[in-house]
Amino acid sequence: MSPALVNEAMVAPVRIADVSGIRPAAEALRDVVSDLCGLRAAISHNIAIQDPMRDADGAVLASEIFGFRGADARWWQFPQLALFSPLASACRVEAEPFWCNGSGFHTRTPNPMLDALDLSRFLDRALTAAAIVVPIHLPFGQIGAASFLSSDPTVDDLSREYALCGETLALYARIFVQGYVKVTSRQRYVAAGATLTKREVECLRWAAAGKTNDEIGMILGLQRTTIRFHIRAASEKLDAVNRDQAVFKAAQLGFLGMMR
């Protein structure tokens, strides 16, 4: 089934309008993935945090809906695995669906950044022999991921499933995760509507390039205290807790452009 053949009636079951709809949408996603390609779905709304996805009653979706229990539960019970999992690393540098195994990452268009990633001890680090992965890039730099796995742990080739269903799986996964994030996240109107001054953007650009306040001051011909003032003002507008987060959010919101 290609995305062109997917209509609203087909994707409606995985849309989430409020927290009460999380569980039925997760059940619908589980079932549609099984029907499409016989795979299991491992879903994360944010690869950088410890809390797993939950329904309105606090039940963990990974175990209650998607069936990852016991030894299968390691990927969501120990979120620190995302720090060295090649799947999470790939989601940080790729936006389109891909499939991977110990021999490499397989995409529809080449991505040299994927070629540079470490695939040693793939099974131990990815906790699967192969996966179709959908990176889900969300507002404010948040990255979610949907991994689709065989129920047979020895299967290390998902090229056929990827060719037939990769784009459709991506569509369903993105609708589900985007809806989950919207109904569970604190609204952040201030950051979304933030307007930075030209000087604040200049300071953050140089900070993103690794310059200290003293160095930025020399470059811009300003006092160190003035640089600190501008970066602090930008941080408040972006609802950032520190300088690094301010740089990250500014980049994600498009203020800094492409950093070379």
Summary of the structure (lengths in Angstrom):
residues: 260
radius of gyration: 20.5
end to end distance: 39.3
largest distance: 63.0
contacts: 784
relative contact order: 0.13
helix: 53%
strand: 11%
